[in-house]
Amino acid sequence: MKEFFKMFFASFLAMFIAGIVSIGLIIGVIASASKALTENKDKLVTGDVLVIDLSNRIHESGESNSFAMFSKGSAYDAGLYDISKALNRAKTDKEIKGILIKMNPAPNGWATLQQLRLSILDFKKSGKFVYAYGENVSQGAYFVATAADNIYLNPAGDLELKGFATTLAFFKGALEKLELQPEIFYAGKFKSATEPFRADKISDPNRQQITEMQASLWNEYLSAAAQYMHATPDEVNKLAVDGAIQFPADALKNKMIAGLMYWDQVEEMIKHNTGRKQSETIKYITIDEYAANNRLDDKLSDNRIAVLVADGEIVDGEQNNSNQIASQTFCEEIRKVAKDDKIKAVVLRVNSPGGSALASEVILRELTLLKQKKHLIVSMGDYAASGGYYISSGADSIFAMPNTITGSIGVFSMMFSIDKLLKNKMGVTFDGVKNAPYADLPTTSRALTPLEAQRMQNSVDTIYALFKNHVVQGRHLTQAEVDSIAQGRVWTGTDALKIHLVDKLGTLNYAINSAATMANVKDFKVVTYPEPEDKLNNLLRKLKNNTAASAAVKTAIKEEMGTEEYQWYSKLQDLRKMNGKAQMAMPFIMTVN
């Protein structure tokens, strides 16, 4: 026993010292990062060729990176608005001679890619060159690259032209084998969020909306490709249907590219266009670096247009992760905007597939109060669906991109009863005492009774009616009109315009200018809320809400499974949090490849 205590206290002392050392190292890293940022905040990165790497994920808001000093990364990860503003500035920047688009596989949504493409097309009005080069070119990357003067492909590279496909996974069979009984309630025949748990294939209504959504997005792609190729959309579509683009030579033959070149050959051409000798080095500057140089609006006007960014899943309470719209945290930002007398109008930038019905209602109420003081315009990104549309519905006007996915006006709720699984697989049973019929609701320890199930459905139907009523009032439509376009159905921005769910198609910049016009201001400064966060703060928040072991496990699982497969695991984990709560969400986002 004496030896045991001796070893125990020795181990405890070692752990205590290790903890002190670890804390000291963390404080040292933070101090070093802060010092480096202070010393370098006024140092600008320069270059004469602006590089846009399509493999970088673009969020709505930018993010500072205190860890950049320890890697080759940029000190600032530009958001979509940052990039648009930077490309506009580059048009008149004498140092910037042109743009190089690196056509790596693009992980961003189609509306984001569309806005990026339009910004590049606008840059071309300056007369400066835009070249695109790639080795493994996805359809999304090619879509953006069609804004270039010339597209070049590696002679041994690959370029996709194959059409769009949407594949959904269905878990009904797995749940039956596990004896897990889903309790599913939904409103809207197109509300397909629960289909993976109640069916083994795509329903006819869901197949219809996916088909029409794909067709709308594909038409945008064909139009962009045809514009570059000097062909018709039908001719480009035939190439995809026939599978005609298999080798680089096929792409060259059909004028999808301007030439087959190695990187050194493309670089020689860039040197020629920048006036540099072959022996000289080209000064490249990434879009992140250039955007960091031009982040601050140098206008001196006291009139301000606020861009209020709502990016991510809608959740209850305080924010505990990046790219998340947490009701309590986001409402605090709304109140800041409402109280600032210098802000004359507000653009709510929505990029969200929805989430909690309660959080959506809380946020909409705060936005309604804001609208009583200032004009409110909505600009939609990749998604503004379900809860994302809910919080948008009361705006003065709504802008969307043609490729935006919106609508999905519907509600669902879901639970699982695990009693059969635990009894038959592990011998675990449940019993309890309650003093009222519904005291143990919601519960996973047993299946719901018919009366309990009806209560759950009534709750979903009530929230669905509330959702539709908000749309009726906000969009000045009749109940019958809203009911015909609701039912949980998703629409692209192009189709949403036809049915009056949105007012105009246009970029975030168009929405900002519209807000200024409504507020009757000509000289104005754009400010964004919330302010761009630092990666370090995001990390500390995650550590606050997760143990180090938990964070490590999540990272290991993601790396082992891969990003695409991890999303299914993540969504299954999220189901536990729902536990019968009403959702306005697209939990299984349809990815179009």
N, C-alpha and C positions, 0 to 999 in steps of 0.2 A: 504493500500500500504506500509506503514511504517513497519507493522508487516511482510509483505512479504519479504522486503529487509532484515529485521532482521533475518528471518529464512534462507533466501538464503545465506547470508554471513556466518552465523553460520554453515550451511551445507557445504559450500565451504571450510571453515577453517578446519572442521573435515576431509573432504576428503583430503585436502592438508597435514595435519598432518599424516593421515593414509598412504598416499603415501610415505612420508619421512621415516616413520617407516618401511614400507615394503621394500623400497630400502635399508635401513640400515640392515634389516634382511637378505636380499639377499647377500649383501656385506659381512656380517658376516659369512654366510654359505660358500661362496666362499673362504674367508680367512681361515676359519677352515678346509675346504677341502684341500686347498693348503698346510697348515701347517701339516695336518695329513699325506698327501702323501709324503711330504718332510721327515718327521720323520720316516715313515715306508717303504721308498723305498728300503732300504737295508735289510729289514727283510723278510726272506724266510719262506713260509709255508712248513712244512714237513709232511710226512706220509709214510706208507708202503704198502697201497693198493690204487691204482689209480682208481677213480670212473668216469665212463663215463655215464652221464644221457642223454638218447636219446631224452628227452622232450625239451632239450635246442636247440633253433634255432642256427645254425652255419652259420655265414656269411663268406665271403671270407677274410675280414680284421678283425683283432682284435680291441677291443675297451676298453680303460681304463674307470674305473667307480669311479669317485670321490664321488659318493653317497654311496659307499659300507660301509662306516663307520656308516651310519645310518640304515643299514639293515644287513642281513646275507649273502648278495651276495658277489661274488668275486670282488676284486679290478680290475680284468681284465677279459673281455669276450673274450676267445680265438677265433681266426679265423681258417679257415680250414688248412691253411699252418702251423699255430702255433701248432695245434693239431698233425699234421703229424710229425713235427719236434720233438715235445715233446714225442710222442710214440717211435720214433727212439732213443731218448736219454734214455728213460726208460729201453730199452733193456739192457743197460750196467750199469744202476744205481743200486748200491748195496742196497740202501734203499728201492727201489720198489720191492716188492715180487710178485705182480700180479695185475690183473685188474678185477674190478667188473663192468659189464655192467648193468645198470638199464633199463630194457626194457619197458619204458613208451612210449606212442604213439609218433611217430617221425614226426615233422613238416617239416623236411628238404626234399630237392629234391633227386631224386634217384641217380644222379651222386655223390652228396655229400655223401650219405649213402654208395655208392659203394667205394668211396675213403677211407672213414673211416673204412670200413670193411677190405680193403686191408692193411691198416696201422696196424690194430689189428692182422691180419694174419702174417704180418712181425714181429710184436712184439713177437708172439708165438715162433719164431725161437730161442728166448733166453732161452726157456725151462721153463719160468715162467708161472704160471697158469692164465687162463682167465675164469671167471664164469659169467653167465648171469642170472639175476633173474627178474621176472615180475609178475604183477597181471592182467594187462589189456594190452595184447601184440598185437600191430598192425602188419600188414604184413611188413611194413617198418622197425619196430623195430626187428622183427624176422630175416629179411634179414641181418641186421648187426650182430645180435646175433649168427648167424650160424658160425661166426669166433671163437666162444668160444669153450673151451674144453667141457663144460657141460652147458646145459640150464635147468633152474629150473622154474617151474610155481607154483604159489599159488594153493593149492587144490581146492579153490573156484574161481579161476581166469578164464580168458578168453583168448584164443589164436586164432587169425584169420588165416584161410586159405580158401579163397573164390574166388580168381581171381581178376582181375582188371576191373574197370568200369569207364567210362568217361561220365559225364552228363553236357550238355551245356544248358543254358537258352536262350530262343528266345523271342524277344520283339516286333516282327512285329505286332502281334495282339493288343498289348497295344498301340503302336504308332498309329495304325489305329483308335482305340477308342478315343484317345486324339487328332486325326486329326493333328498329327505331321508327316510331310512328309520328310523322309530321302533322302538326295542327296548323292548317293554312287558311288564311282569310284574305280576300282581296276584292277590290272594286274596280271594274273596267275590264272588258274582255281582252284588251291588248296588254294588260298589265302582266308582263311575262317574267317579272323578277322571281316569282315563285315556281315557275315551270320546271326548273331543274330538279325540284323536290317532289313534284306531283305528277310528272309525266316522264316518258322515256324517249320523246322526240319533240320536235318543234311543232306547236299547234298551228292550225291553218291561219288564224288571225296574226300570230307572231311571224309566221313565214311571209305573210303578205307585207307586213310593215318592214321586215328586214330586206325583202326583195326591193321594195320601193325606196328604202333608204339607200341601199347599195346603188340603185340606178341613178339616184340624184347625185351621189358622190362621184360615181363613175363618169357621169356626163361632165362634171367639172374637170375631172382628170383628162378626159378625151379632148375637151376644149383647149386646155393648156398645152397638151402634147401636139395637137393639130396646129396650134398657133406657131410653135417652134419649128415643126416639120414642114410647114407650108402645105398641109394636107387637110382633108376634111375629117371630122370626128368619126364618120362611118368608115373611112379608110383605116384610121388608127384602130378602131374597134375590130375590124376584120383581121388585122395583124395579131391581136390578142386571141380572138376566137380560133384562128388557124394555128396558133402556137408558132408563128413565123419567126419570132426573135429567140433563137436558141444560142447562137454564137455571136461574138463581137462583130464579125463580118456581116451578119444579118442586120445588126443595128445600123451599121454604116451604109449598107445597101439601101435600107429603107429610110435613110436620112434622120434617124433618131439622134444621131450624133454627128459632129462636124469632122471627126477624125479619130483614128486609133493612134495613141501616143503614150510613150512612157513619161513618167513624171519629169525627168530631166529635160525632155523635149518641150513639155509644157512650160517649164520654168524658163527655158531659153526664150520662149515667146513672150513671157511676162517681162523678162529683162528688156527685151526690145521695146515693149510698149511703155515701160517706165523710163526709158532712156539710159538704162544702166549698161555698162560694158559686160561682156561675158565673164570677165574675171572678177567682177564685183558681186557683192552679196545683196540679195533683195531684203529689204526691211519689211518683214511681215508684222502685222498687228492683228490680234484676234478681235472679234466683235465684242467679247467680254471686256478686254482691255480698253478698247476704244469707247465703249459705252461708259466705263468707269470714269474716263476723262471728261465725259459730257453728261454726267448724271444730273448735276445741279442746273436748274433753269436759271439762266443769268438775267432774265427779265426783272425789272425793278417795279413792275406794277403791283399795287396793293390789291387789285382784283384777282381772285384765285378761283380756279376750277379744281375741285377735288376729285381724284380717281380713287374710289373706295373699292379695294380688291377683295372679292369673295372667291377664294380659290380652294377647292378640295371638298371633302365629304362634310355634310352638315351634321354636327353632333351637339349634344347637350352640354351645358356647363362651360368650364374653362378649357382653353386650348392646351393640349399636352403633346402636340406634334406639329411639324410643319405641314403646310398645304392642307389645312383643316379649318373649317368654318365653325368655331365653337360659339354657341349662342351668347354666353355671358361675355366672353372676350370680344366678340365682334360687335355686340351692342355698345360696349364701351367706346369702340372706335367710332361708331355712328354718332354717339353723343358728343364726342370731341368735334366732329365735323359740324354738327348742328349748332354748337356754341360759338364757333369761329365766325365772327361777322365779316371777315375778309373773304370768306368762301361764298361765292355768289351762286354757284350751281354745283351739282354733284353727279358724277358718272359712276354708277355701280357696275363694276366689271365682274361678271359672273362666269365662273368656269367650274361648274359643279354638277355631278350626277344626282345630287340630292342626299337624303339621309333621314334624320329624325323629323317626324311630323311636328312634334312639340317645339323643337328648336327652330324649325322653319317659321312657325307661327309667331314665336317670340321675336325673331329677327324682322319679320314682316311688320309687326306692330311698331317696332322702333323706326323702321324705314318710313312708315306712314306718318309718324310724328315729325320725322326729318322733312318729309315732303311738304308739310304745312309751313315750313320756314324757307325752303329752298327748292328750286327745280331739281327733279330727279330723273336722270336718263339712265337706261340700262344698255350696256354693251356686252354681248354674249361671246364667249370663247368656244372651246371645243364642245363643251356640254353646258347646257342650262336647262336641265331636264328634271322633272318631278319636283323635289324640293327646290332645285335650282330655278325652276320656272315659278314656283310658288312665291319666292322672295322677290321675283322680278315683276310679278303681275300688276302691281299698283303704280308702276312708274309712269311719268308723263309720256314717254315714248321709249320704244325698245328697238335697238339695232342688233342684228345678227349677221354672221358671216354665212355665205351660201352653204358651207360645209358644217355649220354648227348643228349639233343634235339637241333638239329642244322638245317641249311638250311633255309627254309622259304624265299627263294629268290623271293620276290614279293613286291608290293607297293600298298597302298590304300589311299584314301582320303574320308572324309565324312563330310557332313554338314546336318543341319536340317532347314526346313522352318517352321516357327511358325505362319504364318499369319492366317491360318484357325483356329488354336487352339484359338488364341486371339480374332479373330472376332466372332466366333460362341459361345465361352464359356464366353467371357468377354466384347464383343462389341468394342474391340480395333482394329483400322484399321491403315494402314500406307500410307503415301504419301510423295513425295519428289521431288527435282529438281536436275538434274545432267547435266553437260555440255559435257559428253562423254559417249558412250554406256556402258562401263564397269566400270564407276567411282565408283559404289557402291558395287563392288565385293570385297571380299566375303560378302554375306548378308544372314540373316536368316528371313528377313521381307517379303520375297516372294520366290516362286519357281523359279528355274533357267530356262532360255529360252534354247531351243535346242542348239543354238550357244554357250551359256555360258557353258552348260554341256559338249559340245565337247571340249571346251578349257580346262576344268578341267580334262577330260579324256586324252587329249593330254599331259598335264603336268605329269600325273601319268605314261603314257606310256614312256615318255622321261626319267623319273627317273628310271623306270624299265630297260630300255635299258642301262642306265649308270651303274646300279647295275650289270647287266649281263656282261657288258664289263669289269668291275673291276674283276669279277670272272674269265673271260676268260684269262686276263693278269696275274692275281695272281696265278691261279691254272694251267696255261699252258694247257688249254682245248680249244676245238673248240667252235664256237658259237652254233653249232647244239648240241654238248654234254651238254653245259650249259643250253640251252633251254629245253632239255629233262629232266633235273633234277631240274630245277627251278620251275616256275609256282606257286610259293608260297608254295611248298610242304615241310613239315617238315620231318626230318630223325633222327633216333637215331645214336649215334656215330658208332655203329657196321655197320649200313647200309651206313652211310656217307663215311666210309673207302672204301667200295666196289665201290662207284661211284666217288672216288677221291676228295671229298669235304674236307677230312682230310687225313693226311699222316700216322698217327700211332695212336693206342689206348694206352693210358698210363696216369699216374697220373701227377700232377704238378711237383713232384720230377723228373720224367723221362724227362719232358720238360726242367727243370733247368739243368740237366746233359747234355742234348742234346745241349743246348745253350753254355755251357762251352766247349763242344767238338768242336762246330763250331768256337768258339773264340780261340781255341787252348790253353786253360788254365786248369791246373790241380788243383792248390790251389786257392780257391776263397771264397769270403764271399758273402752271399746272403743279399741284402737290398731290402726293400719293399717301394713302392710309391703308393699312398700317405701314410704318416706316420699314424699309428693308432691314431684315434681321441678319445677324452674323451667325455663321455656322457654329461658332463656339457657344453662343447662347442657346441655339437649338439643341446642341449636344447636352448642355447642362440641364435643359428642361427634360430631355429624355431620361437622363440619369436620375432626375428628381422623381420621375414617375415610374421608372423601371429599375429593377436591380441590375447590377453589372452582369450577373449570370444570365438573367432573362434576355438582356440586350445581346449578349454573346450568342445565346442559343438561337435567337431570331436571325442573326446575321449568318450563322453557320447553316441553318436550314435554307435560307434564301440562296446562299452560294451553292449548296449541294443540289437544290431542286432546279435552280435557274429562275430567272425573273418571271417568265410566262407561267410556269407551273406553280410558282410560289403564290401568285395571285389567287389561285383556287384555294390553296391552303389558308391564305389570309382571310378570304371571304367566309370559309367554313368556321374559322375562329370568330369572325364578327357575328355569326348567327347566335352565338352564345349570349352576346350582349343585347340582342334584340328582346328576347324573352317576352314575347307578346306585345311589345311596344309598336305602335303604328309607325310605319315607315313610308316616306315619299322618296323612293330611291330606285336607282338602277344598280343593284348590287353586283350584277354580272354584266359589266360593260361590254358591249359587242365590239370586238376589235376587228376592223376590216384590214386584211393583209393585201 
